[in-house]
Every structure is written in C-alpha cells, then in structure tokens.
Amino acid sequence: MPTKIVLGYDGSPMASAAIEVGAQLFPRAHTWVAHMWTPPFASVSLRDRLWTGVGHMDEFVEAVEREGRREADRTAAIGVTLARAAGWEAEAVTVRSCGGEGLQFTELAEKVDADLVLVGSRGLGGAQALLGSVSDMVVHYTSRPVLVVPHPMLLEEFSALAAGPVVVGYDGSAGADVALATAARLFPARRLLMASVDEGRIPDEAAGPPPPVGVEVERVRLPGGRGAHGRSVASALAGCARSRTAGLLVLGSRGRSAIREVLLGSVAMAALHHAYLPVLVVPSAAGDGTDGRGAVTEGG
C-alpha cells in the first residue's frame, strides 16, 4: 500500500526540493499537494487593476477573491505536476485560510488519514536558522509524523536518500519506542540505527522493543552523557547520520500537552534547525499514558 503524504506546497524552491527529496524516500506515494492561501493574495498592481474595473466595494472583494483562488489553484497544480513527474500519484488541495495554516495542515492530515506530513524549511544553519512560520506550526501541532526537508542539500546527502540507513534517536522512553516503531513501519526495507547520547543508555536484548521483524537494527553508542545540551545532542546524532551516510534522522517529540501544544524539546528543535539532512519528528501516541518525554533525553 503506498505511503499517504500531505505535502505543504507554496511554489518556493524549498517546497520543490521537498518533493524531490520525498520522492526518493517514499517512491510511488499517494500525495495531497496542499496549498493554503490567504486573501487578498493578489498583488498590489493586480488589486489596482481590479479596483478600476468595478463600481462597488462588494464587486472588488469578489474580484480579489476570484483572482486569489485562481492563483492558488494554479500554484497547487504546479505542485501536482512536479509530484507526478517525481513518480507520485498526486492530487491538489487548496484551502482558503485566514491564518493558522499549521492547524489546517493538521486537520487535512487527519481527514485523509495521512501517514505523514512533508514540508520544506526556509533555511538552516547558524544564527540564520529558521524553519519558517508555517513549517514551524506544522511540526508543533500536527499529530502525524512530520518530515522536514532542508534546502539546499549536498549531492552526497541527496544520494543517501534512496537507500541509506535511518538513524533513530533513542533513550529507552515511550516516545522513543513510538519513533522507532514508526521508522520501521515507514521504512521496512531500511537498516535502522538506534543512537543514544544520554549516558549511552541503549536497552539490551531483553529490554525495550525487540528489533522489528525482518529489519536489521544496529545499536550505536555515541559520546555525550547526562546534562548534554540539546544542540550538542542533536549535533552528535546528526554526526552519526553523516558518518553512516544515513538517509534521514528520526526523533520523537516530547508529547502533546493539555492545551494541545506539542513540546518538542531542545534536541528535536535543534535538529530541525541545524541538521543538514531530512528530520522526521514523530509525536508521542495520544493517550498512551506516558509522561511526555522525548525520544532523546533533554538537558537544556
């Protein structure tokens, strides 16, 4: 059964890169190319032209709405064309928004029962690290796994997507178990590497979940230890992924609070902002009775 993906597409180079990367990780997926648009949408020059052609404010508002919808449909159609060219079965979804696009992506993912949400990031690295408002909202609020694709990626990093192993940040918590199980489900043919930085705590053969059936799991111990800062832990995990030419990094979130806000924690957030490979953030299972701990123990 093909993987079901909700793709956030806005026509930017980052969104196009997300399609290219996603197609390497999930070939032959079924994809909803979702474009959220907010009135007035149309450019100032276009609004000026529309204003001179109407006699009443109501007509002007209707004209702006009509042109905005047309442009939104055109943008989504471009995304569908790119997705189909990449080998996906794709359909367009345009949603009129008044803000809160991240929440609307959440609703769409629930509605179509998506396996994951795919978004591109606006830029990574150093003081300029910035996901972008919509991508950031999607990661924080969507109850489905969210794959964040960096841009640009080096040729070596891109080449690892098709068959490279999957590094899963692991600390023995319930959230880490969910992340590991999700990685095994989404990548059944990949080698999984369970990487831990928190005092090297990786469960032995009798503890924690057994290796998924038919999937090789390599338990990797990384330098670090109790009290390691979130960014340092994320850097160690990203370094593990680079040294093993991994296709992506998988991390669990700390869980959903009573006010429905996902607390990612410093490790997951640092990885999203500073890792130079795709990062899959897996939210903890709702109602699982866990304490909301993340896939990697927090230290800052």
N, C-alpha and C positions, 0 to 999 in steps of 0.2 A: 504494500500500500504506500503510495507516495507521501512524502512529508508535506504537511499543510503549513504554509507560511503566510503571515501577513507582513507585507513589505511597506515600510513608510517611504513614499517617493515624492520628492518635491522638484525634480528636474535638475538638481545640482550635481556636480561631479561626484560628490560623496555618495549620493543616492545611486548613481550609476555604478560606482565602484562596489557598492553593497550588493548589487545584482550580480556582478561578475564574480565576486568572492562567494556569495551564497550559492551560486550555481556549481562552483567547484566542490563545496561541502555537501550540498544536497542536490545532486543531479536528478532531473525528472520530477521535481517537486511540483505541487499544485500551489499557486501563489495568487493571493489577492493583492493587487497593486493599489494601495490606498493613498489617496491624496486629499489632505484636509485643506480647505480654503476658507478664508475669512473675508467677507465684504469690507470695503468696496473692491478689493483685489485689483481692479483695473488701474492702469497707470494714470497719473495726473493729466497727461496730454489726452488720453482716451476719455477721461471724465469730462474734460473741457469740450471735446468734440460732441459728446453725448448731450451736454447741457445746452449747447447752441441749437440742438436739433429737436428739443422738446419744449412744451409750453408750460408744464406744471411740474412741481416737485415730485408728485407721485409717479409721473411718467419717467422722470430722471432716475428715481430709485429703482424702478422696474427695469430700466435700460441697463443700469450699472449691474444689477443682479443678473440679468440675462447674459451680459458680456463676461462677467466674472465666472458664471457657471460654464460658459463655453470654453474659457481659457483653462479652467480646472479640468474639464473633460479632455481637452487637448493634451495637457500635461500628463494625466493618467494614461492616456492612450500611448504616449511616447514610452512611458514606463512599461506598458504591456508589450510593446514591440521589442524593447530591449530584453525583457524577461523571456519572451518566446524565442528570440534569437539565441538566448543562452541555453535553451533546451527545456524551459519550464512550460507547463500548462498554466496560463495566466489570464486573469480577468480584472477589469478595472473597477475600483470603488472610489467614488468621490463623495466627500462629506462636507456639507456646509457647516462651518464652525464659527463660534463667537469666542474662541479661546478655549484653553484646556484640551488641546489636541491629544496630549498624552493619555488623558482619561478616555477619550473617544477611541483611541487605538486599543485600549483595554477592552472597551465594550465590543468593538469589532472582533477582536481575537476570541472573546468568549462566545460571541454569536456564531461564528463559523467553526468553533472548536479547533482553533489553530494549535499546531504543535509548538510553534514559536513565533516570535515577532522579530523582524530583521530591520535594523536601522543603521545608517551611516553616521559617523561622528564628524564634527566640523573641523577638528584639528587636534593633534596630540603633541605632548612633549613640553617639558619645562614650564616656565611661568605662563606660557600661552595656552596651556592645556585647557580645552573647552569642548564639552560634548555638543553643546547646542541645546537650547531650551526644550525643544520637542523631544529629542533623543533622551535627555535627562529625565523628563517627565515619564516617558515610556518605561525606562528602566526602573524608576521608583514605584510606579503604580500598577504596571501590568502583572497579572497573576500567572502569566505564562512565561516560559523561558525567553529571554531576550538576547539576541546575538547582536553585538555592537561591532561594526567593521571600521577599522582605522583607515585613514587616507592621508598620504599615499602609502603603499606597501612596496617593499623591495622585491625584485624578481625572485630571489631565493625564498622569501617569505610567501610569495604567491604560489611558487612551485610546490610548497609543502602542503597546500590546502587539500589537494586531491587524495593523498594517501598517507600524510604524516600522522603520527600518533596524537592522541588527545591527552593533555595534561589536566588532571583534576586536582584542585587544591583540597586537601583532606586533613581533618583534625579529629576524626572519630565522632563528631557531633551528628545529631539527627539531620541537620541541614546539609552536612557533607554527604550523608548517605543518600539524600534526595538528589543532590547534584551528581553523584556517581551513578545512580540508577538511571537518571535522565540521559547522561552521556552514553551509557551502554545501550539505551533504547534508541537514541537518535543516530548513534554510530556503531551499529552492531558488528561491522567488519573491521573496525579500527582497534589498534592496540591502545589500551588505557594505561596511563601512568599516574598512580596516586602519589602526590607530592605533599609532604608536610614540612612546615617550618617551625611549628610550635614544639620545641624540645624534641623534634624528630619523632613525635608520637604517631606511629602508624600501627594499626591493630595487627596482632599476629594472626596466624591462620585460624585460630579458634575464636577470635574476637571480630566484631564488626561484620559487615556483609561479606559473603563469600564472593570470589571473582565471578562475574556474570558468565553464564554457560556459553562456551564457545569463544570467549574473548580472553585474550592474554592480558593480565594485569601485572604491571611491574611496580613494586613498592619502592619509592625513591625517598631517601632521607636527605634533606637539604640543611645547610648551615643556617643557624638563626638562634632560636631559643625564646624562652619566656620573656616578655617585655619588649620584643622586637616591634619597632614602629610599623604601622600599616603599610607605608610606602616601601619600607625595607623588605617586608614580607612579600609584597606584590612584585618588587624588583627581583627577588630570589625566585619566585615562581615563573616570572617571565624569562629569567635567565635559564631556568630548567627547560622551558619550552624551546628556547633558541638553541640550546646545546644539543637537544634531541631532534631538531628540525620538526617541531610539532606543528600541526595544522591550526590548533586553537587552544585556548586556556578556558577551563570551566570552573566557575566559582558559585557557591551557594550564597544566597542573601541571608541576612540575619532574621528575616521574618516580617510579618505584617502586624502592625500594632492595632490597638483598639480604634484608632482614628483612621485606619486603613492607609497608613503611610509605611512604605517599605523602608526599613532601616538597613541600608546596605553595609554600613560599617566602613572603616578606613581602608581595609585591604581591598575589597571589591571596588570601591570608588577609586582608589589609587591605580588599580589595574586598568580600569576603564579609561582613565585619563592619561596614563603613561605607558601602557603596554603597546608594542608595535605589532601586535597580531590580533586576530579576532578574539573577543572575550564573550563567552556565553554565561549570563547571570541567571541562575536557577532559583526562583523563590521557594521558600520552605512550604511544604504541603499545608494547606489551610486545615485547621482543626486537628493537627497531629499531636497536640499536647506537648510540643517541645517548648523550650524556653527561649526560642528565637535566636539561638546562637548561629553564627555564620559557618560557612564551610572552612574558614581559616580563623583561628583564634585571634581576637583583636588585642592590640597592645597600645593603640594610640588613636 
